[in-house]
Amino acid sequence: MTRKSTPQPEALPTQFRNVSPLGALDVPAIGRIIQPQEVFEVREDVAALLTHQPEHFAPADGEPLGLPDTDTEGAS
């Protein structure tokens, strides 16, 4: 008798914002450099690590991904 393994659900992405006073940060767990104030997605296992670094990463669920629109002077 062969036991079938139950597939594990894939971890859902979670969003964070780079709030670090150091500026751009290299995040090896996702293989990217995250710019200041950039909102980015990570898997739940990586999110668990980032939540322990509140001086660098803030939860940003529901915010648009990427860098915030800072061009407000040119708008009329």
MOPAC internal coordinates of N, CA, C and O (Angstrom, degrees):
PM7 1SCF
backbone

  N    0.0000 0     0.00 0     0.00 0    0    0    0
  C    1.4331 1     0.00 0     0.00 0    1    0    0
  C    1.5352 1   108.68 1     0.00 0    2    1    0
  O    1.2310 1   121.38 1   -52.25 1    3    2    1
  N    1.3166 1   114.97 1   127.75 1    3    2    1
  C    1.4614 1   120.57 1  -178.98 1    5    3    2
  C    1.5252 1   109.83 1  -101.73 1    6    5    3
  O    1.2310 1   121.21 1   -51.02 1    7    6    5
  N    1.2930 1   115.29 1   128.98 1    7    6    5
  C    1.4637 1   120.23 1   178.96 1    9    7    6
  C    1.5256 1   108.60 1   -89.17 1   10    9    7
  O    1.2310 1   120.88 1   -53.70 1   11   10    9
  N    1.3262 1   115.93 1   126.30 1   11   10    9
  C    1.4591 1   120.23 1   176.88 1   13   11   10
  C    1.5165 1   108.53 1   -83.69 1   14   13   11
  O    1.2310 1   121.44 1   -42.07 1   15   14   13
  N    1.3045 1   114.84 1   137.93 1   15   14   13
  C    1.4653 1   118.06 1   176.55 1   17   15   14
  C    1.5254 1   108.77 1   -85.64 1   18   17   15
  O    1.2310 1   121.56 1   -40.06 1   19   18   17
  N    1.2932 1   114.62 1   139.94 1   19   18   17
  C    1.4555 1   120.19 1   177.92 1   21   19   18
  C    1.5141 1   108.15 1   -82.39 1   22   21   19
  O    1.2310 1   120.03 1   -54.14 1   23   22   21
  N    1.3373 1   117.55 1   125.86 1   23   22   21
  C    1.4629 1   118.10 1   179.76 1   25   23   22
  C    1.5260 1   110.76 1   -64.72 1   26   25   23
  O    1.2310 1   121.32 1   -42.48 1   27   26   25
  N    1.3216 1   115.09 1   137.52 1   27   26   25
  C    1.4550 1   120.56 1   178.00 1   29   27   26
  C    1.5199 1   109.05 1   -79.01 1   30   29   27
  O    1.2310 1   120.12 1   -40.59 1   31   30   29
  N    1.3191 1   117.38 1   139.41 1   31   30   29
  C    1.4565 1   118.37 1   177.55 1   33   31   30
  C    1.5234 1   110.19 1   -64.98 1   34   33   31
  O    1.2310 1   121.03 1   -37.91 1   35   34   33
  N    1.3251 1   115.63 1   142.09 1   35   34   33
  C    1.4532 1   120.03 1   179.48 1   37   35   34
  C    1.5269 1   109.23 1   -70.10 1   38   37   35
  O    1.2310 1   120.91 1   -39.77 1   39   38   37
  N    1.3140 1   115.87 1   140.23 1   39   38   37
  C    1.4615 1   120.03 1   180.00 1   41   39   38
  C    1.5255 1   110.04 1   -63.78 1   42   41   39
  O    1.2310 1   120.96 1   -44.19 1   43   42   41
  N    1.3124 1   115.77 1   135.81 1   43   42   41
  C    1.4524 1   121.02 1   180.00 1   45   43   42
  C    1.5252 1   110.36 1   -79.57 1   46   45   43
  O    1.2310 1   120.07 1   -36.30 1   47   46   45
  N    1.3359 1   117.48 1   143.70 1   47   46   45
  C    1.4610 1   118.56 1   178.10 1   49   47   46
  C    1.5229 1   111.91 1   -70.26 1   50   49   47
  O    1.2310 1   121.28 1   -32.09 1   51   50   49
  N    1.3015 1   115.16 1   147.91 1   51   50   49
  C    1.4553 1   123.52 1   177.66 1   53   51   50
  C    1.5209 1   106.63 1  -126.83 1   54   53   51
  O    1.2310 1   120.31 1   -35.21 1   55   54   53
  N    1.3164 1   117.01 1   144.79 1   55   54   53
  C    1.4554 1   120.92 1  -177.28 1   57   55   54
  C    1.5255 1   112.07 1  -102.01 1   58   57   55
  O    1.2310 1   121.66 1   -37.04 1   59   58   57
  N    1.3240 1   114.42 1   142.96 1   59   58   57
  C    1.4587 1   123.34 1   176.14 1   61   59   58
  C    1.5153 1   109.32 1  -136.31 1   62   61   59
  O    1.2310 1   121.06 1   -19.29 1   63   62   61
  N    1.3448 1   115.57 1   160.71 1   63   62   61
  C    1.4660 1   122.58 1   174.40 1   65   63   62
  C    1.5187 1   107.66 1  -119.71 1   66   65   63
  O    1.2310 1   120.75 1   -40.53 1   67   66   65
  N    1.3339 1   116.17 1   139.47 1   67   66   65
  C    1.4561 1   121.79 1   174.98 1   69   67   66
  C    1.5286 1   107.79 1   -78.05 1   70   69   67
  O    1.2310 1   120.02 1   -72.15 1   71   70   69
  N    1.3196 1   117.57 1   107.85 1   71   70   69
  C    1.4645 1   123.11 1   178.88 1   73   71   70
  C    1.5315 1   111.19 1  -111.47 1   74   73   71
  O    1.2310 1   120.50 1  -163.54 1   75   74   73
  N    1.3054 1   116.66 1    16.46 1   75   74   73
  C    1.4574 1   121.60 1  -175.00 1   77   75   74
  C    1.5260 1   112.38 1   -67.10 1   78   77   75
  O    1.2310 1   120.47 1   -42.92 1   79   78   77
  N    1.3290 1   116.70 1   137.08 1   79   78   77
  C    1.4634 1   119.66 1   174.07 1   81   79   78
  C    1.5313 1   111.91 1   -70.02 1   82   81   79
  O    1.2310 1   120.20 1   169.87 1   83   82   81
  N    1.3183 1   117.23 1   -10.13 1   83   82   81
  C    1.4663 1   121.80 1  -179.69 1   85   83   82
  C    1.5199 1   112.87 1   -81.90 1   86   85   83
  O    1.2310 1   119.89 1   169.27 1   87   86   85
  N    1.3341 1   117.82 1   -10.73 1   87   86   85
  C    1.4672 1   120.96 1  -179.30 1   89   87   86
  C    1.5222 1   111.59 1    92.07 1   90   89   87
  O    1.2310 1   120.89 1    41.47 1   91   90   89
  N    1.3274 1   115.89 1  -138.53 1   91   90   89
  C    1.4644 1   121.01 1  -178.79 1   93   91   90
  C    1.5282 1   109.91 1   -63.99 1   94   93   91
  O    1.2310 1   120.87 1   -40.64 1   95   94   93
  N    1.3325 1   115.94 1   139.36 1   95   94   93
  C    1.4662 1   121.38 1  -178.47 1   97   95   94
  C    1.5177 1   110.81 1  -125.09 1   98   97   95
  O    1.2310 1   120.74 1   -44.48 1   99   98   97
  N    1.3191 1   116.19 1   135.52 1   99   98   97
  C    1.4492 1   122.51 1   172.48 1  101   99   98
  C    1.5269 1   106.85 1   -83.17 1  102  101   99
  O    1.2310 1   120.41 1   -58.18 1  103  102  101
  N    1.3328 1   116.83 1   121.82 1  103  102  101
  C    1.4667 1   121.63 1  -179.84 1  105  103  102
  C    1.5331 1   107.17 1  -113.98 1  106  105  103
  O    1.2310 1   120.01 1   -88.70 1  107  106  105
  N    1.3368 1   117.58 1    91.30 1  107  106  105
  C    1.4591 1   121.23 1  -176.29 1  109  107  106
  C    1.5300 1   113.92 1   -57.21 1  110  109  107
  O    1.2310 1   119.93 1   149.76 1  111  110  109
  N    1.3265 1   117.74 1   -30.24 1  111  110  109
  C    1.4682 1   120.86 1  -177.68 1  113  111  110
  C    1.5253 1   111.91 1   -63.10 1  114  113  111
  O    1.2310 1   120.08 1   157.50 1  115  114  113
  N    1.3316 1   117.45 1   -22.50 1  115  114  113
  C    1.4695 1   119.76 1   177.97 1  117  115  114
  C    1.5270 1   111.80 1  -119.04 1  118  117  115
  O    1.2310 1   120.41 1   179.67 1  119  118  117
  N    1.3408 1   116.82 1    -0.33 1  119  118  117
  C    1.4551 1   120.90 1   175.76 1  121  119  118
  C    1.5150 1   114.42 1    67.75 1  122  121  119
  O    1.2310 1   120.27 1  -143.51 1  123  122  121
  N    1.3523 1   117.09 1    36.49 1  123  122  121
  C    1.4654 1   121.26 1  -177.62 1  125  123  122
  C    1.5119 1   110.99 1  -143.28 1  126  125  123
  O    1.2310 1   121.42 1   -21.29 1  127  126  125
  N    1.3313 1   114.89 1   158.71 1  127  126  125
  C    1.4543 1   121.88 1   168.01 1  129  127  126
  C    1.5210 1   105.52 1  -100.59 1  130  129  127
  O    1.2310 1   120.84 1   -54.36 1  131  130  129
  N    1.3274 1   116.00 1   125.64 1  131  130  129
  C    1.4681 1   122.28 1  -177.47 1  133  131  130
  C    1.5233 1   108.17 1  -101.04 1  134  133  131
  O    1.2310 1   120.85 1   -55.93 1  135  134  133
  N    1.3259 1   115.98 1   124.07 1  135  134  133
  C    1.4610 1   122.10 1  -178.44 1  137  135  134
  C    1.5362 1   110.54 1   -74.41 1  138  137  135
  O    1.2310 1   120.00 1   -21.06 1  139  138  137
  N    1.3386 1   117.61 1   158.94 1  139  138  137
  C    1.4720 1   120.71 1   177.62 1  141  139  138
  C    1.5317 1   110.97 1   -56.75 1  142  141  139
  O    1.2310 1   120.59 1   -46.39 1  143  142  141
  N    1.3121 1   116.49 1   133.61 1  143  142  141
  C    1.4687 1   125.55 1   179.52 1  145  143  142
  C    1.5311 1   114.38 1    68.82 1  146  145  143
  O    1.2310 1   119.63 1  -175.97 1  147  146  145
  N    1.3332 1   118.30 1     4.03 1  147  146  145
  C    1.4676 1   121.13 1   178.14 1  149  147  146
  C    1.5222 1   110.40 1   -70.30 1  150  149  147
  O    1.2310 1   120.88 1   -43.19 1  151  150  149
  N    1.3245 1   115.93 1   136.81 1  151  150  149
  C    1.4636 1   122.21 1   174.25 1  153  151  150
  C    1.5253 1   106.84 1   -97.22 1  154  153  151
  O    1.2310 1   120.66 1   -47.52 1  155  154  153
  N    1.3314 1   116.35 1   132.48 1  155  154  153
  C    1.4592 1   121.35 1  -176.15 1  157  155  154
  C    1.5179 1   110.06 1  -142.43 1  158  157  155
  O    1.2310 1   121.09 1   -19.41 1  159  158  157
  N    1.3345 1   115.51 1   160.59 1  159  158  157
  C    1.4682 1   121.30 1  -179.69 1  161  159  158
  C    1.5224 1   110.54 1  -105.23 1  162  161  159
  O    1.2310 1   121.52 1   -35.39 1  163  162  161
  N    1.3220 1   114.69 1   144.61 1  163  162  161
  C    1.4678 1   121.66 1   173.66 1  165  163  162
  C    1.5235 1   108.99 1  -138.41 1  166  165  163
  O    1.2310 1   120.79 1   -18.77 1  167  166  165
  N    1.3203 1   116.09 1   161.23 1  167  166  165
  C    1.4613 1   121.02 1   174.08 1  169  167  166
  C    1.5241 1   109.21 1   -72.41 1  170  169  167
  O    1.2310 1   120.62 1   -16.96 1  171  170  169
  N    1.3133 1   116.42 1   163.04 1  171  170  169
  C    1.4655 1   121.56 1  -177.98 1  173  171  170
  C    1.5216 1   112.60 1   -59.06 1  174  173  171
  O    1.2310 1   120.02 1   144.12 1  175  174  173
  N    1.3342 1   117.57 1   -35.88 1  175  174  173
  C    1.4658 1   119.20 1  -179.20 1  177  175  174
  C    1.5307 1   111.03 1   -66.79 1  178  177  175
  O    1.2310 1   119.87 1   143.59 1  179  178  177
  N    1.3187 1   117.85 1   -36.41 1  179  178  177
  C    1.4650 1   121.37 1   176.78 1  181  179  178
  C    1.5315 1   109.63 1   -74.00 1  182  181  179
  O    1.2310 1   120.43 1   141.88 1  183  182  181
  N    1.3342 1   116.79 1   -38.12 1  183  182  181
  C    1.4696 1   120.87 1   178.33 1  185  183  182
  C    1.5203 1   110.79 1   -57.55 1  186  185  183
  O    1.2310 1   120.41 1   142.75 1  187  186  185
  N    1.3229 1   116.82 1   -37.25 1  187  186  185
  C    1.4625 1   120.36 1   179.24 1  189  187  186
  C    1.5258 1   110.91 1   -61.11 1  190  189  187
  O    1.2310 1   120.05 1   147.36 1  191  190  189
  N    1.3178 1   117.50 1   -32.64 1  191  190  189
  C    1.4687 1   121.08 1   178.03 1  193  191  190
  C    1.5284 1   111.40 1   -76.63 1  194  193  191
  O    1.2310 1   120.39 1   139.90 1  195  194  193
  N    1.3373 1   116.87 1   -40.10 1  195  194  193
  C    1.4553 1   120.62 1  -176.54 1  197  195  194
  C    1.5224 1   112.53 1   -70.25 1  198  197  195
  O    1.2310 1   119.91 1   151.18 1  199  198  197
  N    1.3254 1   117.78 1   -28.82 1  199  198  197
  C    1.4617 1   119.99 1  -179.71 1  201  199  198
  C    1.5334 1   111.76 1   -65.91 1  202  201  199
  O    1.2310 1   120.40 1   161.61 1  203  202  201
  N    1.3234 1   116.83 1   -18.39 1  203  202  201
  C    1.4657 1   121.06 1   178.16 1  205  203  202
  C    1.5306 1   111.99 1   -87.53 1  206  205  203
  O    1.2310 1   120.55 1  -172.94 1  207  206  205
  N    1.3531 1   116.55 1     7.06 1  207  206  205
  C    1.4593 1   121.24 1  -179.99 1  209  207  206
  C    1.5364 1   109.75 1  -128.72 1  210  209  207
  O    1.2310 1   119.61 1  -119.91 1  211  210  209
  N    1.3429 1   118.35 1    60.09 1  211  210  209
  C    1.4630 1   120.44 1  -174.38 1  213  211  210
  C    1.5250 1   114.18 1   -64.90 1  214  213  211
  O    1.2310 1   120.24 1   160.92 1  215  214  213
  N    1.3294 1   117.15 1   -19.08 1  215  214  213
  C    1.4630 1   119.47 1   177.20 1  217  215  214
  C    1.5262 1   112.00 1   -73.81 1  218  217  215
  O    1.2310 1   120.61 1   167.17 1  219  218  217
  N    1.3494 1   116.45 1   -12.83 1  219  218  217
  C    1.4640 1   121.30 1  -178.76 1  221  219  218
  C    1.5318 1   113.67 1  -117.66 1  222  221  219
  O    1.2310 1   120.36 1   148.14 1  223  222  221
  N    1.3323 1   116.91 1   -31.86 1  223  222  221
  C    1.4679 1   120.29 1  -174.01 1  225  223  222
  C    1.5258 1   110.87 1  -133.29 1  226  225  223
  O    1.2310 1   120.92 1   -48.14 1  227  226  225
  N    1.3350 1   115.84 1   131.86 1  227  226  225
  C    1.4622 1   121.33 1   178.36 1  229  227  226
  C    1.5239 1   108.60 1  -117.98 1  230  229  227
  O    1.2310 1   119.75 1   -39.01 1  231  230  229
  N    1.3377 1   118.08 1   140.99 1  231  230  229
  C    1.4637 1   120.05 1   175.86 1  233  231  230
  C    1.5258 1   109.77 1   -57.58 1  234  233  231
  O    1.2310 1   120.83 1   -39.04 1  235  234  233
  N    1.3369 1   116.02 1   140.96 1  235  234  233
  C    1.4691 1   120.45 1  -177.42 1  237  235  234
  C    1.5214 1   110.83 1  -140.00 1  238  237  235
  O    1.2310 1   119.93 1  -148.62 1  239  238  237
  N    1.3379 1   117.74 1    31.38 1  239  238  237
  C    1.4613 1   120.17 1  -178.56 1  241  239  238
  C    1.5199 1   110.80 1   -57.66 1  242  241  239
  O    1.2310 1   121.12 1   -47.29 1  243  242  241
  N    1.3243 1   115.47 1   132.71 1  243  242  241
  C    1.4608 1   121.42 1   178.52 1  245  243  242
  C    1.5115 1   113.85 1    89.86 1  246  245  243
  O    1.2310 1   119.52 1   169.46 1  247  246  245
  N    1.3323 1   118.52 1   -10.54 1  247  246  245
  C    1.4602 1   120.91 1   178.07 1  249  247  246
  C    1.5251 1   109.43 1   -83.56 1  250  249  247
  O    1.2310 1   119.92 1   -27.45 1  251  250  249
  N    1.3465 1   117.77 1   152.55 1  251  250  249
  C    1.4674 1   119.56 1   178.11 1  253  251  250
  C    1.5261 1   110.57 1   -64.63 1  254  253  251
  O    1.2310 1   120.57 1   -38.46 1  255  254  253
  N    1.3178 1   116.51 1   141.54 1  255  254  253
  C    1.4595 1   121.36 1   178.63 1  257  255  254
  C    1.5204 1   110.38 1   -70.54 1  258  257  255
  O    1.2310 1   120.75 1   -25.56 1  259  258  257
  N    1.3179 1   116.17 1   154.44 1  259  258  257
  C    1.4566 1   122.02 1   176.67 1  261  259  258
  C    1.5112 1   112.06 1    97.79 1  262  261  259
  O    1.2310 1   121.78 1    16.11 1  263  262  261
  N    1.3285 1   114.20 1  -163.89 1  263  262  261
  C    1.4557 1   120.62 1  -178.95 1  265  263  262
  C    1.5158 1   110.46 1   -85.48 1  266  265  263
  O    1.2310 1   119.97 1   -32.97 1  267  266  265
  N    1.3303 1   117.66 1   147.03 1  267  266  265
  C    1.4768 1   119.54 1   178.05 1  269  267  266
  C    1.5228 1   110.27 1   -67.48 1  270  269  267
  O    1.2310 1   120.71 1   -29.14 1  271  270  269
  N    1.3253 1   116.24 1   150.86 1  271  270  269
  C    1.4523 1   121.87 1   177.33 1  273  271  270
  C    1.5242 1   107.96 1   -75.48 1  274  273  271
  O    1.2310 1   120.72 1   -68.11 1  275  274  273
  N    1.3412 1   116.23 1   111.89 1  275  274  273
  C    1.4585 1   120.09 1  -177.37 1  277  275  274
  C    1.5155 1   112.40 1  -106.29 1  278  277  275
  O    1.2310 1   119.61 1  -177.36 1  279  278  277
  N    1.3351 1   118.34 1     2.64 1  279  278  277
  C    1.4510 1   121.90 1  -179.58 1  281  279  278
  C    1.5208 1   110.66 1   -89.01 1  282  281  279
  O    1.2310 1   120.91 1  -100.68 1  283  282  281
  N    1.3463 1   115.87 1    79.32 1  283  282  281
  C    1.4587 1   119.64 1   180.00 1  285  283  282
  C    1.5165 1   111.44 1  -101.61 1  286  285  283
  O    1.2310 1   119.29 1   163.30 1  287  286  285
  N    1.3604 1   118.96 1   -16.70 1  287  286  285
  C    1.4504 1   121.49 1   179.87 1  289  287  286
  C    1.5182 1   112.28 1   -71.26 1  290  289  287
  O    1.2310 1   120.13 1   144.11 1  291  290  289
  N    1.3255 1   117.35 1   -35.89 1  291  290  289
  C    1.4467 1   121.43 1  -177.06 1  293  291  290
  C    1.5118 1   113.76 1   -78.37 1  294  293  291
  O    1.2310 1   119.47 1   168.10 1  295  294  293
  N    1.3310 1   118.61 1   -11.90 1  295  294  293
  C    1.4523 1   122.09 1  -178.22 1  297  295  294
  C    1.5279 1   109.90 1   -80.48 1  298  297  295
  O    1.2310 1   120.72 1   -40.28 1  299  298  297
  N    1.3241 1   116.23 1   139.72 1  299  298  297
  C    1.4626 1   118.74 1   176.49 1  301  299  298
  C    1.4957 1   111.82 1  -131.92 1  302  301  299
  O    1.2310 1   120.10 1   180.00 1  303  302  301

